[in-house]
Amino acid sequence: MSKTGEMDVIDRPDEHRYELVDSDRVMGFAEYRPVPAQDALEFHHTVIDPAERGRGLGEVLVTGAMADVRRKGVTVRPTCSFVAQWFDQHPDEVDLLADTPDAQRRDAEGIAVDVADAQPDSSAVRTALWRALHVQIDPAPHLLVDEIGLAIAAPEPGWQQRRDMDPQGTAGHRLALVARTRFVEDLLVEEGIGQYVLLGAGLDTFAQRHADDDVVVFEVDQPGPQTWKRHRLEALGLGVADHLRLVPVDFESTDDWWAELLVAGFDADAPALVSSSGVSMYITKPATESTLSRLVQLAPGSIVAMTFMYPLELVDEIDRPALIGAARGAEAAGTPWLSFYSPEEMASLATDAGFRHVTCIPTNELAERAGVGRSNGARASSGEGILIARI
């Protein structure tokens, strides 16, 4: 155990994780996998309670964990982006790093990628694969033609046989996803807005698919996955074009995404469309309120598009089992869904933040409007809405 200020960092070897504990409350944890052949621990995932983010607790947790690792005489493989960044910021601790033959791996195209460069999270990859699956198996015309994300993700052969790629079982989620993506992208183009900000960009490919649209795209995401994505874009010969700005922000530390956005060249005096898709369920309601309070300061003519999950009782009964399964999967991955909103509650949050024109639309309604699935009788799943808030 390490003592850091008034908090304790405790190794839980049975659970393969270090916990940051304050008066018996777990504030966060860093998961690891033992690598006996190298006498090392591979740190692959770090989580801080969303309600406590912004206090620098990730730094406290990793500092305490590394102190205990040093006392135990083992080494570290940091495949978690936050732990890798910690070593970048503490060069005097690099002797803890495992000296392994694969300290630098190569991706499918032969581009060297440090082990510290974390893979994108599973939801980002799944989104990219569902977009490709829409093109490959859903009847034309397709709402979204995007197989670039598939190329970036570079999944293992046979990825179509994954359980979460089942053509029928996941059709509802897939159709709702492509419908809301197309809706937001069309809104950007129709409004003639020249700045597009994606909070939690994942493997989004708007910048590649709309390279000639005269739109500056700001992708805000965690540093590790974003570095990984940069490598993949370069490996595919796409590179990072002038109109694409990658904005690395560690949401679990004290990074201020707004300040980083300005540093990346964002024009706060010009209209922007800010999209936050698949994020609000992972953060607390106060954090969403804070985000909306920041976004209402955008220039006149700006639009915020934010997806949100409904409480279970508002979801169509036929869609509830899949939603429950998805929530359990997220919890098992260490990223539990924390917040659910009725359309009225989300609209109220936006109105209270100062937005004047607020609308909430079910994403399955967007699919119905577009006629997606009509030719084969497929229906988009209920359970998700999208907030459109104008300034």
C-alpha positions in Angstrom: 0.0 0.0 0.0 1.1 3.5 -0.8 0.1 6.6 1.2 -0.5 9.7 -1.0 -1.6 12.7 1.0 -4.8 11.7 2.8 -5.6 8.9 0.3 -4.4 5.4 0.1 -3.4 3.5 -3.1 -4.0 -0.2 -2.4 -3.0 -3.2 -4.5 -5.9 -5.7 -4.9 -4.0 -8.6 -6.4 -7.1 -10.9 -6.5 -8.8 -8.2 -8.7 -5.6 -7.3 -10.6 -5.9 -3.6 -9.9 -4.7 -0.7 -7.7 -7.4 1.3 -6.0 -7.3 4.9 -4.9 -9.2 5.0 -1.6 -10.4 7.9 0.4 -12.1 7.0 3.7 -13.2 3.6 2.3 -14.5 5.1 -0.8 -12.9 4.0 -4.1 -12.2 7.1 -6.1 -10.6 5.2 -9.1 -8.6 2.2 -10.1 -5.8 1.1 -12.4 -6.1 -2.4 -13.8 -3.2 -4.6 -14.7 -2.3 -8.0 -16.0 0.6 -10.0 -14.7 3.2 -10.9 -17.3 5.2 -13.7 -15.5 7.7 -14.3 -18.3 8.9 -10.7 -17.9 8.3 -10.3 -14.2 6.1 -7.3 -15.2 2.7 -5.9 -14.8 0.8 -4.7 -17.9 -1.3 -1.6 -16.9 -4.1 -1.6 -19.5 -7.0 0.5 -18.1 -7.4 3.4 -15.7 -10.6 4.8 -14.4 -11.4 7.8 -12.2 -14.9 8.3 -10.7 -16.5 10.8 -13.2 -17.8 12.9 -10.3 -14.2 13.4 -9.1 -12.5 14.2 -12.4 -10.6 17.5 -12.7 -8.8 17.0 -9.3 -5.7 15.3 -10.6 -6.6 12.0 -9.0 -5.4 10.0 -11.9 -1.9 11.4 -11.2 -2.3 10.5 -7.5 -3.4 7.0 -8.3 -0.6 6.2 -10.8 2.1 7.8 -8.7 1.1 5.6 -5.7 0.8 2.5 -7.9 4.3 3.0 -9.4 5.8 3.5 -6.0 4.4 0.2 -4.8 5.5 -1.5 -8.1 9.1 -0.2 -7.4 9.0 -1.6 -3.9 8.0 -5.0 -5.2 10.8 -5.1 -7.7 8.8 -5.7 -10.8 8.6 -3.8 -14.1 5.7 -2.1 -16.0 4.2 -2.3 -19.5 2.0 0.7 -19.9 -0.6 -0.1 -22.6 -3.0 2.3 -20.9 -2.6 5.8 -22.4 -2.9 7.5 -19.0 -0.1 5.4 -17.5 2.0 5.9 -20.6 1.6 9.6 -20.3 2.6 9.4 -16.7 5.9 8.0 -17.7 6.3 10.7 -20.3 5.9 13.3 -17.5 8.2 11.4 -15.1 11.3 10.5 -17.2 13.2 9.7 -14.0 10.9 6.7 -13.5 11.6 5.0 -16.9 13.8 2.4 -15.4 10.5 0.8 -14.3 9.6 0.1 -17.9 9.9 -3.5 -19.0 12.7 -3.9 -21.6 10.9 -6.2 -24.0 11.5 -7.1 -27.6 8.1 -5.8 -28.5 8.6 -2.5 -26.7 7.7 -1.1 -30.1 5.1 -2.9 -32.1 4.1 -2.6 -35.7 0.7 -2.2 -37.1 -0.7 -4.0 -40.2 1.0 -1.6 -42.5 4.4 -1.7 -40.8 4.2 1.6 -39.0 6.0 1.5 -35.6 3.6 2.0 -32.7 4.8 2.3 -29.1 3.1 -0.1 -26.7 2.1 3.1 -24.9 -0.2 4.0 -27.8 -3.5 2.6 -26.5 -6.0 1.0 -28.9 -9.3 2.8 -29.4 -12.0 1.7 -27.0 -14.3 -1.1 -28.0 -17.3 1.2 -28.6 -15.3 3.3 -31.1 -14.3 0.2 -33.0 -17.8 -1.2 -32.9 -19.2 2.0 -34.3 -16.8 1.9 -37.2 -17.6 -1.7 -37.9 -21.4 -1.1 -37.8 -21.0 1.7 -40.3 -19.1 -0.6 -42.7 -21.7 -3.4 -42.1 -24.4 -1.0 -43.1 -22.8 -0.7 -46.5 -22.0 -4.4 -46.8 -25.3 -6.0 -45.8 -28.1 -3.5 -45.5 -30.2 -2.8 -48.7 -29.3 0.3 -50.8 -29.6 3.2 -50.8 -27.3 3.6 -47.8 -27.7 6.5 -45.4 -24.0 6.5 -44.8 -21.2 5.1 -47.0 -18.3 4.7 -44.7 -15.8 1.9 -45.0 -12.8 4.1 -44.1 -13.4 3.5 -40.5 -13.2 -0.3 -41.2 -9.8 0.3 -42.8 -8.6 2.3 -39.8 -9.8 -0.2 -37.3 -8.2 -3.1 -39.2 -10.1 -5.8 -37.3 -9.1 -9.5 -37.4 -10.3 -11.6 -40.3 -13.8 -12.9 -39.7 -14.9 -9.8 -37.7 -18.3 -10.1 -39.3 -18.9 -13.2 -37.2 -18.4 -11.4 -33.9 -21.4 -11.6 -31.6 -21.9 -7.8 -31.7 -21.9 -7.9 -35.5 -24.9 -10.3 -35.9 -26.7 -9.0 -39.0 -30.2 -9.4 -37.5 -29.5 -9.0 -33.8 -27.7 -5.7 -34.1 -29.7 -4.3 -37.1 -31.7 -1.9 -34.9 -28.7 -0.3 -33.2 -26.9 -0.2 -36.5 -29.7 1.7 -38.3 -30.2 4.1 -35.5 -26.5 4.8 -35.4 -26.1 5.6 -39.2 -29.4 7.6 -39.1 -28.2 10.0 -36.4 -24.7 10.3 -37.9 -26.2 11.2 -41.3 -28.6 13.7 -39.7 -25.8 15.6 -37.9 -23.5 15.6 -40.9 -26.4 16.9 -43.1 -27.2 19.6 -40.6 -23.6 20.8 -40.7 -23.6 21.1 -44.4 -27.1 22.5 -44.8 -26.3 25.3 -42.2 -23.1 26.2 -43.9 -21.1 26.0 -40.7 -17.4 25.9 -41.1 -16.2 24.3 -37.8 -17.1 20.8 -36.7 -16.1 19.7 -33.2 -16.4 16.0 -32.2 -16.1 15.4 -28.5 -14.9 11.8 -28.1 -14.2 11.5 -31.8 -13.2 7.8 -31.8 -12.8 6.5 -35.4 -15.0 9.1 -37.0 -14.2 9.7 -40.7 -16.1 12.9 -41.6 -12.8 14.6 -42.3 -11.8 12.0 -44.8 -15.2 11.6 -46.5 -15.8 15.4 -46.8 -12.3 16.6 -47.5 -13.6 19.2 -50.1 -16.4 20.7 -48.0 -14.3 23.6 -46.6 -15.0 22.5 -43.0 -12.3 22.5 -40.3 -12.8 19.4 -38.2 -11.6 19.3 -34.6 -11.4 15.8 -33.2 -11.2 15.8 -29.4 -10.2 12.5 -27.8 -7.9 10.7 -25.4 -4.2 11.0 -26.3 -3.4 7.3 -26.6 -6.2 6.3 -29.0 -5.7 9.5 -31.0 -2.0 8.8 -31.5 -3.0 5.3 -32.6 -5.5 6.7 -35.1 -2.8 9.1 -36.4 -0.5 6.2 -37.1 -3.3 4.3 -38.9 -4.2 7.4 -41.1 -0.6 7.7 -42.1 -0.3 4.0 -42.8 -3.3 4.1 -45.1 -1.8 7.0 -47.0 -4.5 9.4 -45.7 -2.4 11.4 -43.3 -3.7 14.3 -41.2 -4.9 16.9 -43.7 -4.8 20.6 -43.0 -8.5 20.8 -42.3 -8.3 18.1 -39.6 -7.1 19.1 -36.1 -6.4 16.3 -33.6 -6.9 17.7 -30.1 -5.6 15.2 -27.5 -7.3 15.7 -24.1 -7.1 13.3 -21.1 -10.6 13.7 -19.7 -9.5 11.8 -16.5 -6.9 14.4 -15.6 -7.1 18.2 -15.3 -6.9 18.9 -19.0 -9.2 21.7 -20.2 -10.7 20.6 -23.5 -11.9 24.1 -24.3 -8.4 25.6 -23.8 -6.9 22.8 -25.9 -9.5 23.5 -28.6 -8.4 27.1 -28.8 -4.8 26.2 -29.0 -5.6 23.9 -32.0 -7.0 26.9 -33.9 -10.7 26.9 -33.0 -12.3 30.3 -33.7 -14.5 31.1 -30.8 -16.1 34.0 -32.7 -17.3 31.9 -35.6 -20.2 29.4 -35.6 -19.5 25.8 -34.9 -21.4 22.5 -34.7 -20.3 20.5 -31.7 -21.2 16.8 -31.7 -21.1 14.7 -28.6 -22.3 11.2 -29.5 -22.2 8.2 -27.2 -20.7 10.2 -24.3 -23.4 11.5 -22.0 -24.3 8.0 -20.5 -20.7 7.6 -19.3 -20.5 10.8 -17.3 -22.4 12.2 -14.4 -25.3 14.6 -14.9 -23.4 17.5 -13.3 -20.6 16.9 -15.8 -23.2 17.1 -18.7 -24.6 20.3 -17.2 -21.0 21.7 -17.0 -20.4 20.8 -20.7 -23.7 22.5 -21.8 -22.8 25.6 -19.8 -19.5 25.8 -21.6 -21.0 25.2 -25.0 -23.7 27.8 -24.6 -20.8 30.3 -24.9 -20.3 29.4 -28.5 -20.7 32.0 -31.2 -24.3 32.9 -32.4 -25.4 30.5 -35.1 -23.7 27.5 -33.4 -25.4 24.1 -32.9 -24.9 21.4 -30.3 -25.9 17.8 -31.0 -25.7 15.5 -28.0 -27.0 11.9 -27.9 -28.4 10.5 -24.6 -29.9 7.2 -23.4 -33.4 6.9 -22.2 -34.4 5.3 -18.8 -35.4 1.7 -19.3 -39.1 2.5 -18.8 -39.1 4.7 -21.8 -37.6 2.1 -24.1 -39.8 -0.1 -26.3 -40.2 -3.5 -24.6 -38.8 -5.3 -27.6 -35.6 -3.3 -27.3 -35.0 -3.6 -23.6 -33.1 -6.9 -23.4 -30.5 -5.6 -25.9 -30.2 -2.4 -24.0 -29.7 -4.2 -20.7 -27.1 -6.4 -22.2 -25.2 -3.4 -23.6 -25.2 -1.8 -20.2 -23.9 -4.9 -18.5 -21.1 -5.1 -21.1 -20.1 -1.5 -20.5 -20.0 -2.2 -16.7 -17.9 -5.3 -17.2 -15.4 -3.3 -19.3 -15.0 -0.8 -16.4 -17.0 2.0 -18.2 -20.4 1.8 -16.6 -23.4 3.8 -17.9 -24.0 6.4 -15.2 -26.7 8.7 -16.6 -30.0 8.3 -18.4 -32.4 11.1 -19.4 -35.9 11.5 -20.5 -36.3 13.9 -23.5 -37.9 16.5 -21.2 -35.0 16.3 -18.7 -32.4 16.7 -21.4 -34.3 19.6 -22.9 -34.6 21.2 -19.5 -30.8 20.9 -18.9 -30.1 22.7 -22.2 -32.7 25.4 -21.6 -31.3 26.0 -18.0 -27.8 26.3 -19.5 -29.1 29.2 -21.7 -29.9 27.6 -25.1 -32.8 29.3 -26.7 -33.9 26.8 -29.3 -34.0 23.2 -28.0 -35.3 20.0 -29.6 -35.0 16.4 -28.7 -35.5 13.7 -31.4 -35.6 9.9 -31.0 -32.9 8.5 -33.2 -35.2 5.7 -34.4 -37.5 8.5 -35.6 -34.6 9.8 -37.7 -34.2 6.4 -39.2 -37.9 6.2 -40.0 -37.8 9.7 -41.6 -35.0 8.6 -43.8 -36.7 5.4 -44.8 -33.8 3.2 -43.7 -34.7 -0.4 -43.3 -38.1 0.1 -45.1 -37.3 -2.3 -48.0 -36.5 -5.3 -45.8 -38.8 -4.6 -42.8 -35.9 -3.7 -40.4 -36.6 -1.2 -37.7 -34.2 1.1 -35.8 -34.0 0.5 -32.0 -35.6 2.8 -29.5 -33.8 3.9 -26.4 -31.6 6.8 -27.6 -32.4 10.5 -28.3 -30.5 13.4 -29.7 -30.5 16.9 -28.4 -30.3 19.7 -30.9 -29.6 23.0 -29.1 -29.1 26.2 -31.1 -27.5 29.5 -30.0 
